Amino acid sequence: MTREKEIYKVTLVGSAGNAALLTFKFIAGIWGHSSAMMADAVHSLSDFVTDLLVLVFVSISAKPQDEGHDYGHGKFETIASFLIGLALVAAATGIVVSGVMKLQTWWSGEQLEAPGWIAFWAALLSIVIKELLYQYTARRGRQLDSQVMIANAWHHRSDALSSIGAALGIGLAIWLGQRWTVLDPVASIVVGLMLVKVAYELLKASVGELTERSLPEETEREIIQIIQSFDDVQEPHNLRTRRIGNRIAIEAHIRMDGQLSLDTVHERATTIERKLKERYGAKTHVTLHMEPVKSSKHL
């Protein structure tokens, strides 16, 4: 099965779970009179929309390079991750605003309706299902080296965490009695703030890639070590790295003895390129600029 089809399969499993959960949550939130459960349902709806984004953008990112995209279409996965982060921000904002409005209502002296048990059981069910979806999607995302799948997995995990907050707020509001029904909207606000943190991490990674952020320092050190592992290679410098979706690009200048034949230098460059691709993936873009040692003072 191709990488694209594997991502489709995993995403479809998640979307089926999200569709079932968001339907049940909305029903439980309405029947159970729970703002925390309605907030959780909105989160599941954003998960479902996210799945649709993944399906669309992964199809585009899987296209090979063409005349207009010399480095392929990998950045479309990054755009999808960015949109997932924005979807989380939108969901979190709606949840927090709704919770604050409920708190204002309570503060003004109006009694809030106590949530029902159906909302509590819906929250527990969501915790189990979404954590299972997180584990499954994250594992397959790491295996397929798909940033957008890992981002989507964290969307599942954030929904599980929000359901924990919802379950606590709903459960305490039920068990402690009418005086504590305010805990239900408080829980929805906590859920929203948790989503803000998750969204920030996703947006930070996506923006970093879209703005050509270099690979982590430890990765660049490893690249230099691989290049320097050949005895006839000297002074690797001007290293430049970046991510292109699930692939990376490496550019470096390398010095060798200027008296060596062009065939020898070319063979060494090919060997280094092959070793870098063995370490970072066959689709890694490697560009090496070879320089003679004797001319280094003129560079």
Helices and strands as residue ranges (DSSP letters): H 3-31, H 35-61, H 75-107, H 117-144, H 147-175, G 178-180, H 183-210, H 217-228, E 234-244, E 247-256, H 262-280, E 285-292, G 293-298
